[in-house]
């Protein structure tokens, strides 16, 4: 498996794969950690004109190394503007944000994310999670969004406890019925096991590529719902040595990609 390879890890693979989804001359609302390193990787390789937007107010930076968070002063390096959270959230509301990047504690087959609580009730949760932050805004109003998440039966669940950030809710047309913009929603789910898209007709998650060394049985054993698995699933392309070196230069302390 990739984890045992001498030059790249599953985290490197996730970051590079996520970065490759981002296209040049587009805008992306970036979160802390792997979403940030993936966006930086894209900007340094195939998408030099990718516009990075941060919740804390920075727009269009060209960062040298990975910031600690979206509020780190390094997110302002060579930025075209440093504004406010209100303004940057308003960009999504105005329809100016092409991509969003999200993670979560729970994910269901329609791409709904929970970062609020786990348990029987809000009043007495088993686990209290950080909440939405800008997650609901990004999922609701970006033209599309990408999910990066570690996959297991614990967090790939049949039904999320709470919908913090809406995917396709309960199926085709549900986002529009809820008043969200048409033709928007999650486009990719990237895990340590594979890459998923969403079926056009049902909006259920569909396996697109499987990472090297991972089996279909691994996919099923780490999923709490029936994901669509085609008969022939290609293998996810691995990072190059140059990709891995770039990630290490962008994240010298290993905050997101590890050592």
C-alpha positions as CSV (number, residue, x, y, z in Angstrom):
1,X,0.0,0.0,0.0
2,X,1.0,3.6,-0.4
3,X,1.8,4.0,3.3
4,X,4.6,1.5,2.9
5,X,6.1,3.1,-0.1
6,X,9.5,4.8,0.4
7,X,8.7,8.1,-1.2
8,X,5.0,8.9,-0.7
9,X,2.2,8.3,1.9
10,X,-1.6,8.1,1.8
11,X,-1.7,11.8,3.0
12,X,0.6,12.9,0.1
13,X,-1.7,11.0,-2.3
14,X,-4.8,12.7,-0.8
15,X,-3.3,16.2,-1.1
16,X,-2.1,15.8,-4.6
17,X,-5.3,14.2,-5.8
18,X,-7.4,17.0,-4.2
19,X,-5.2,19.6,-5.7
20,X,-5.6,18.2,-9.2
21,X,-9.4,18.7,-9.0
22,X,-8.8,22.5,-8.9
23,X,-8.7,24.2,-12.3
24,X,-6.8,27.3,-13.4
25,X,-8.5,30.7,-13.5
26,X,-11.0,29.6,-10.8
27,X,-11.6,30.6,-7.2
28,X,-11.5,28.3,-4.1
29,X,-12.6,28.9,-0.5
30,X,-9.9,27.2,1.5
31,X,-10.0,25.7,4.9
32,X,-7.2,24.8,7.3
33,X,-4.9,21.7,6.8
34,X,-5.1,19.4,3.8
35,X,-7.5,21.7,1.8
36,X,-4.9,24.5,2.2
37,X,-1.9,22.4,1.1
38,X,-3.9,21.0,-1.8
39,X,-4.8,24.5,-3.0
40,X,-1.2,25.6,-2.6
41,X,0.0,22.6,-4.6
42,X,-2.4,23.4,-7.4
43,X,-1.3,27.0,-7.5
44,X,2.4,25.9,-7.7
45,X,1.8,23.4,-10.5
46,X,-1.1,23.4,-13.0
47,X,-3.2,26.3,-11.7
48,X,-1.0,29.4,-11.2
49,X,-4.1,31.7,-11.6
50,X,-6.1,29.9,-8.9
51,X,-7.6,32.5,-6.6
52,X,-7.4,31.5,-2.9
53,X,-10.1,32.9,-0.6
54,X,-9.8,32.6,3.2
55,X,-12.5,33.0,5.8
56,X,-10.5,35.4,7.8
57,X,-10.4,37.9,5.0
58,X,-7.4,37.3,2.7
59,X,-8.0,37.1,-1.1
60,X,-5.5,35.9,-3.7
61,X,-2.3,35.2,-1.7
62,X,0.8,33.4,-3.0
63,X,1.9,31.8,0.2
64,X,5.4,30.4,0.6
65,X,4.7,27.9,3.4
66,X,1.6,26.4,5.0
67,X,-0.1,28.8,7.5
68,X,-1.2,27.3,10.8
69,X,-4.8,28.3,10.2
70,X,-7.0,30.5,7.9
71,X,-6.3,33.4,10.4
72,X,-2.5,33.1,10.2
73,X,-0.9,36.3,8.9
74,X,0.9,34.2,6.2
75,X,-2.4,34.0,4.4
76,X,-1.9,37.6,3.5
77,X,1.4,37.1,1.7
78,X,1.2,38.8,-1.7
79,X,-2.6,38.9,-1.4
80,X,-4.5,41.2,-3.7
81,X,-6.8,42.1,-0.9
82,X,-7.2,41.6,2.9
83,X,-10.8,42.3,3.8
84,X,-13.2,40.9,6.3
85,X,-15.0,37.6,7.0
86,X,-18.2,39.3,6.0
87,X,-16.9,40.3,2.6
88,X,-15.4,36.9,1.8
89,X,-18.5,35.0,2.9
90,X,-20.5,37.4,0.7
91,X,-18.5,36.3,-2.4
92,X,-20.1,32.9,-2.1
93,X,-23.5,34.4,-1.6
94,X,-23.0,36.4,-4.8
95,X,-22.0,33.3,-6.7
96,X,-18.3,34.1,-7.1
97,X,-16.8,31.1,-5.4
98,X,-16.1,28.2,-7.8
99,X,-14.9,25.6,-5.3
100,X,-15.1,25.0,-1.6
101,X,-13.1,22.5,0.5
102,X,-14.6,20.8,3.5
103,X,-14.0,18.0,6.0
104,X,-16.2,16.6,8.7
105,X,-16.8,14.1,11.5
106,X,-19.7,12.2,9.7
107,X,-20.5,11.9,6.0
108,X,-23.5,10.1,4.4
109,X,-24.1,8.8,0.9
110,X,-25.5,12.1,-0.4
111,X,-22.4,14.1,0.7
112,X,-24.1,15.7,3.8
113,X,-21.5,16.6,6.4
114,X,-21.8,16.7,10.2
115,X,-19.5,18.9,12.3
116,X,-22.0,19.8,15.0
117,X,-22.6,16.9,17.4
118,X,-22.9,13.1,17.6
119,X,-25.4,11.4,19.9
120,X,-29.1,11.1,20.6
121,X,-29.8,14.8,21.1
122,X,-28.4,18.3,20.9
123,X,-29.0,18.7,24.7
124,X,-27.1,15.6,25.7
125,X,-24.6,14.7,22.9
126,X,-22.1,11.9,23.0
127,X,-19.6,14.2,21.3
128,X,-19.8,17.9,20.9
129,X,-18.1,19.0,17.6
130,X,-16.7,22.4,16.6
131,X,-19.8,23.4,14.6
132,X,-20.2,25.0,11.2
133,X,-17.8,27.9,11.1
134,X,-18.1,28.7,7.4
135,X,-18.9,25.2,6.4
136,X,-22.6,25.7,5.8
137,X,-22.0,28.8,3.7
138,X,-19.3,27.0,1.6
139,X,-21.5,23.9,1.0
140,X,-24.6,25.9,0.4
141,X,-23.3,28.6,-1.9
142,X,-20.2,27.5,-3.7
143,X,-20.6,26.3,-7.3
144,X,-19.1,23.0,-6.1
145,X,-17.3,21.6,-3.2
146,X,-14.7,18.9,-2.4
147,X,-14.7,16.8,0.7
148,X,-11.4,15.5,2.2
149,X,-12.0,13.0,5.0
150,X,-10.5,9.8,6.5
151,X,-12.8,6.9,5.7
152,X,-14.1,4.4,8.2
153,X,-17.5,2.9,9.2
154,X,-17.5,5.3,12.1
155,X,-17.7,8.4,10.0
156,X,-19.1,7.0,6.7
157,X,-22.7,6.6,8.0
158,X,-26.1,5.8,6.6
159,X,-27.5,9.0,8.0
160,X,-25.6,11.9,9.7
161,X,-26.6,12.9,13.1
162,X,-27.0,16.5,12.1
163,X,-26.6,18.2,8.7
164,X,-24.2,21.0,9.3
165,X,-23.1,21.3,5.6
166,X,-25.6,20.2,3.0
167,X,-24.7,17.8,0.2
168,X,-27.5,16.5,-1.9
169,X,-29.7,16.2,1.2
170,X,-32.0,13.2,0.5
171,X,-31.4,13.0,-3.3
172,X,-32.0,14.6,-6.7
173,X,-33.7,18.0,-6.6
174,X,-33.5,18.3,-2.8
175,X,-31.1,21.1,-2.7
176,X,-33.2,23.2,-5.0
177,X,-36.3,22.4,-3.0
178,X,-34.5,23.7,0.1
179,X,-33.9,27.0,-1.6
180,X,-30.2,26.4,-2.5
181,X,-28.7,27.4,-5.9
182,X,-29.4,25.0,-8.8
183,X,-26.6,22.8,-10.2
184,X,-24.4,23.1,-7.2
185,X,-23.2,20.6,-4.5
186,X,-20.3,18.2,-3.7
187,X,-18.3,16.9,-6.7
188,X,-15.6,14.8,-5.1
189,X,-14.9,12.9,-1.9
190,X,-11.2,12.1,-1.4
191,X,-10.2,9.6,1.3
192,X,-7.1,7.5,2.2
193,X,-8.7,4.6,0.2
194,X,-10.1,6.2,-2.9
195,X,-11.8,9.0,-4.8
196,X,-15.6,9.2,-5.1
197,X,-18.0,11.3,-7.2
198,X,-21.8,11.3,-7.2
199,X,-24.1,9.5,-9.5
200,X,-25.9,11.9,-11.9
201,X,-29.3,10.2,-11.4
202,X,-29.4,9.2,-7.8
203,X,-26.8,11.6,-6.3
204,X,-25.4,8.7,-4.3
205,X,-21.6,8.5,-3.8
206,X,-19.9,6.5,-6.6
207,X,-16.3,5.1,-6.5
208,X,-14.3,6.7,-9.3
209,X,-10.7,5.5,-8.5
210,X,-9.2,3.3,-5.9
211,X,-5.8,4.0,-4.4
212,X,-2.9,1.6,-5.0
213,X,-2.8,-1.4,-2.6
214,X,-6.5,-0.9,-1.6
215,X,-9.1,-3.5,-2.4
216,X,-12.8,-3.2,-3.1
217,X,-13.3,-5.2,0.1
218,X,-11.4,-2.5,2.0
219,X,-13.8,0.1,0.5
220,X,-16.9,-1.9,1.6
221,X,-15.5,-2.7,5.0
222,X,-14.9,1.0,5.7
223,X,-18.3,2.3,4.6
224,X,-21.5,2.3,6.6
225,X,-23.7,2.6,3.5
226,X,-24.0,1.1,0.1
227,X,-21.7,3.1,-2.2
228,X,-22.0,2.6,-5.9
229,X,-19.0,0.6,-7.2
230,X,-18.7,0.1,-11.0
231,X,-17.4,-3.1,-12.4
232,X,-14.1,-1.6,-13.5
233,X,-12.5,0.9,-11.2
234,X,-9.2,2.5,-12.3
235,X,-6.3,3.0,-9.9
236,X,-5.7,6.6,-8.6
237,X,-2.5,8.0,-10.2
238,X,0.3,8.2,-7.6
239,X,2.2,11.4,-6.8
240,X,5.6,12.0,-8.5
241,X,8.7,12.4,-6.4
242,X,8.6,16.1,-7.5
243,X,5.1,16.3,-6.1
244,X,6.2,15.0,-2.8
245,X,9.2,17.3,-2.6
246,X,6.9,20.3,-3.3
247,X,4.5,19.3,-0.6
248,X,7.4,19.1,1.9
249,X,8.6,22.5,0.8
250,X,5.2,23.9,1.3
251,X,4.7,22.2,4.6
252,X,8.3,22.0,6.1
253,X,7.1,21.2,9.7
254,X,4.7,18.5,8.5
255,X,1.5,20.1,10.0
256,X,-0.7,18.8,7.3
257,X,1.2,16.1,5.5
258,X,3.3,14.7,8.3
259,X,7.0,13.9,8.3
